[in-house]
Amino acid sequence: MTSFELIATDGAARAGRLTTGHGAVETPVFMPVGTRGTVKGLAPDDLRAAGAQIVLGNTFHLLLRPGHELIRELGGLHRFMAWDGALLTDSGGFQVWSLAKLRRIGEEGVEFRSPVDGSTHFLSPERALEVQHALGADIIHPLDECFAYPATRDAAERSLELTLRWAARSKAAHAARGPGRQALFGIVQGGTDDALRRRATRETVALGFDGYAIGGMAVGEPKPAMYALTALVAELLPADQPRYLMGVGKPEDLVEAVARGVDMFDCVLPTRNARNGQCFTWDGPVTLKQARWTRDPAPLDPDCPCYACRRFSRAYLRHLFMSDELLAYRLLSLHNVHFFIGVVRAMRAAITEGAFAAFKSRFFARYEVLSVDASAD
């Protein structure tokens, strides 16, 4: 069974240890996203070399292809993808939001059309848990509804009430399965309304989960609102359980969220932006499409020990990317995942030393935040 131990605090920032059936996870932690049972472009050995402790798999996409029954037949997701570390699966709720034109939501669940082959599927709270039980992830989530920003208060309230009813059904379905090693995290929704977020946190915690995810962030709301709502929810969550900010985010978001008491993160940016030629460094993002790097003999980041930085120059990596060489995607993805994990590792060290405020100050004094995201290219 998964357990959590708080090791140190520095202000609201926390360092902890999440113990799972597939090893301990030191927090704060960044989870690379393996949507279809693979972190794009990287093998399990690459992830271990980057320092990954836990990987995220996507319930929705694995349900569609290759199917959870096949994965169960072949020994579960850990064995199927040859990853022996911890695994977390999301609920499918984000796809309920992102595939709005392909789905219909009702009290019983969500009917949607597969973006793969057009077939029709139905995902209820019980079905979402059945899929995740078959996948065998160490941490699983109840089906929730994530909705876009902006939304009226009435719409946000109706959505929250549905998510809370689904959460209760999910908890019952998980409990009916009997004791097991899988931890079920509750998801706090509520949009950008403070009162609804307070209610969502209170009522989700009252249901009694093994940890708590903060959902519905980074869906178009202004950054100050995201940071304020994260702080509000984190402060209301139990101090002795893990806190997971879903789908967030950029390096600066990780630092701001840790400062507000968050323990766990996931985001597709390291690999998605790598495929668009953007690399993250301690001085800010480097976009290799820019001609300024054509003759640059320096590594991507002189402070990074990853294979790409140890062996290759910015000029060579730009050449690979501009030539559409497949090696570019692997090397850039490896670097970005290594960097994100390095940031949270550095934050953990600062927290345990009682020096998080100094770390945060140094980070933002050096890191150049870009207003335009290369993932939009």
N, C-alpha and C positions, 0 to 999 in steps of 0.2 A: 504493500500500500504506500502511496505517496505521502511524505510528511515534509514539513517546512520548519526550519530553525532560523531564527533571527540571530545573526552573528554580531553585528555592530550597527550603530546608527550615527549619523552626523547631520544634525538638523532633521529635516524630513527624509533625507537620503538614507537608504538601507542597504546593508550587505547581508545576504542570507545563504542558506543551503537547502535546496530542494532535493530530497531523496526520492528516487523513483525505482521501479523494478529493473531499470536498465542503467543504474548508476546515479551518482550525485551530480547535481547541477548547481554551480556556484552563481549566485545572483548579485548584482544585476546581470541579466543574460540577454543576448540577442540570438534569436532563432532564425537561421536561414530558412527560406520558404521552398519546400519541395512539393509543389502543387500536385503533380501527378506521380508522386513517389520518387522524384529526383529533383535535386537543386540544379537548375539548368546549367549544363556545361561542366558540372563537377561530379566526381566520383566520391564515394564515402571516404577514401583515403585523403582526398583533397580537403574534405571538410574537417577531418581530424587534424590535418596539418595546419589548417587555419584556426584551430582551437575550438571548433564547434562542439557543444555538449548535448544539444537538443535540436531537433529539426521539426518543422511543421509540415504536415500533410493535409490535403484538402479533401474533405468528406464528399463534397458535391462532385468534383471531377473524378475521384476514384470510384464513386458509385457508377458514373456513366461509363468509365473506361479505365481498367479492364473489368470492373465490377467487384464488389466487396466479397461475394461468395467465392470467386476465383482466388482472391487474395487470402481468404481464410483457408481454403483448400490447400494452398501452397505454404501455409505456416504462419500467416499474418504479415503485416506490413514490414515489420523489422526484417524478417527473413527475406521477404520478396524483394526489398530494395537493398539488402545486404548492409543495413545500418544497425550496429549493436548498441548505439547510445539511446538516449531517451527520445520519445516521439510525442508530439502533441497534434491533435486534429481539431480543426475548427468545426463549426456546426453546419455549414452550408448557408447560414443566414446572410452572409455578405453577398453570395450569388443571388439570393432572393432579391437583394437590392440592385445589384449591378446588371441583372438580366431582366429588368422590369418589363420589357416588351415581350418576354417569352413566358411569363408566369401569371398565375391567378392565386391570390391569397384568400383563404377562408379560415373559419374557426378550427377546422380539423387539421389544416396544414397548407401546403403549397403545391399546386399543380403547375408543372412547367414543361416546356418543350426543350428537348436536348439540343444544344448548339452543335453537337457532334453529328447527329443523324436525323434530327427532327422528331424523334420518338417522344411520346408523352410519359411523364413520370409523376409520382406523387410522393412528397416528402412530408411526413407528419413528425411531431416531436418524438414519437415512439420509433418511427422508421429511422430517423437520424441517429438515435442511440443504437438501434440494431446494426446499422452500418458501421458505426464506430466501435462497437463491441467486436464485430467481425474483423475490423482492421487491427485491433489490438493495441492501439496507442496507449501510452502511459497516462496521458491527460486528454480528456474529451470534453465536449461542450453541448449544452442543450440548443435545440433549434430556436433562433430568435429572429426578429424582424429588424433589420437595419434600414433606415430610410434617409433620403437625401436632404441636404440643407439647401434652401430654407424649407421649413414646414410650419404650418399653423400650430398653435398650441393644442387645438382640438384634435388635429391629426396625430400629433406627437403623443397625446394622452391615450388615444384609442390604440395606437401601435404599442405603447408601453404596456397597457392592460393585456393585450394579446400575448406579448412576450412573457409577461409574468404568469399567465395561465399556461402557456407552453412550458415555462420553466418548471412549474409544479408537476405537470404531466411527465416531463423528462426525469425529474427527481424520482417520481414514483416508478417509472419504467426501469431506471437504473437500480433502484432498491430491490425491485422484484427479481432481478437477476441474481441477487444474493451477493455475499462478500466476494470481492475480487481486488486485483491490484490496480485497476483503472481509477484514477481520480476524476471526479466530475466538477468542473468549474462552472459557477453561475456567471451570466453575462448581464452587466448593468447597462441598460439603454436609457432613453429619456430625452434624446435630442439636446438642444441648447438651452432648455429652460431649467434654471437652477432648482426650482421647486420639484419639477418632475424627476430630475436627477437624484435629488434627495430621497424622494419617494421610491424610486427605482432601487437605490442602494439599500434603503431600509427593508423593503419587502423582499429583495433578492437574498439579502443576508439572513432574513428571518426563515427562509426556506432551508438554509443550512447546507452549504456546499463545501467542497474541499479547498477551494480557492476562488478568486473572483477576477473576471475579465471586465475591462472597461471597453464597451463597444460603441459603435456609431461615431467614431472620431475620424478625422482626416477624410471627410466626405464633402468638403467644400466650405466648411466653416472657417472664419478667420483664425489665424494662429493664436492670438491672445485669448479668444474664446476657448479654443482647445486646451490651452494651458490652464486657464482658470477652472474649467470643468474637471479636468484631470485632478487638479489639486483638491477640489471640492469632494469628489468621489473618493479619492485615495484617503483623505482624512477621515471619512466615515466608515471605511472598510476595516475589518478586524486586523489588528496589528500583528497577530500571530499566524496569518495566512498569506499566501503569495498573491500579488497584484499584477495583472497582465494587461497592458495597453495594446489592444488589437490593431494590427496594420500600421503601426507607427514605428519609425518614420525616418526622416533624415537625421544625420549625426547631431545636429543642433537640437532636434526634437528629443532625442534620447537623453541628452544632457539635461534639458529642461524638465523632462518627465521624471528622471531619477531624482532631481532636486525636489520634486513634489511627492516622492514616496513610491514610485513605480519600480517593480522588480523584473518584469519580463516584457520583451518586445519581439515583434516579427515585422518584416517588410520585404517586398519584392525589389526594392530599389537597388541593392547591391548587384544583382544579376541583370535586372532589366536595364539599368543605366549603363552597365558594362556593354550590353549589346548595342547601345547607342553611342558608345565611345566615351562615356564619362566615367572618370575614376575619382574616388574620394581620397583626400590626403589631409594631413594635419593642418595644412595651409588653406584648405578648401578644395572644391572640386576642380579637376583638370579635364577639359574637353579636348580630346585628341584630334578632333576634326580641325581644330584651329591650326593654321599654317605656322604659328610661332613655335611649334614643337618639332618641326621638320628636321632640324639639325641639332636638337637638344640631346647631348650625350648622358644626361643625368637620369637616375632612376625616377620612377613615378613619385616615390616618397623616400627620401634618404633615411627616414626613421622607421621604415617598414621592413621587417625581416622576411616577407613572403618571397616565394620563388620568383615571381615576376620582377620584383624590385631588386633581388639579389643578382639576377642574371641579365636583365635587359634594360635598354635605354628607352626614354620616351620617344626618341626618333624611331627606333625599331618597332615599338608597340604601335605608334601611329602608322607606320608603313604597313604592318599587318592589318590594322583596322581599315585603312583606306583601300587596301587590296582585297578586302573581303575574305581574308584568310581565317579559317576556322580557329586556328590557334589563338587569335586575338580574343575571341569570346571567352575561351577558357582562362587565359592569363589575366584578363581584366576582371572577370568574375571572381577568380581566386583572390586577386588583390583586394577587391571591394569587400568580399566576405571577411577576409583577414582584417581589414581596417575596422569594420563595424564591430567585430568581436574584440579587437584591440581597444576600442574606445570604451566598451563596457567593462573590460578587464581593468583598464586604467582607473575607471571610476570606482570599481570595487576596492582597489588598492588604496585610493584616496580616502574612501569612507572608513576603512579599517584603521587608517592612520590619523583620522580626525582632521583631514585636510581637504575635504570635498570643496569647500568654498574657494580655496586657493586654486584647486584644479579647474573649477568652472571658470574662474576669472582668467586663468592662463589659456584655456581652450578658446574662449571667445575673443581674447586679445589677438590670437593667432589665426583662427579659422575664419575664412572669408565666405560668408553666406551668399549664395547666388539667388537672385530673384527669379531666374528662369531655370526650369528643370529640364535637363536633356532628355528625360524619359518622354517628354511631349514631342520630341522630334520625329 
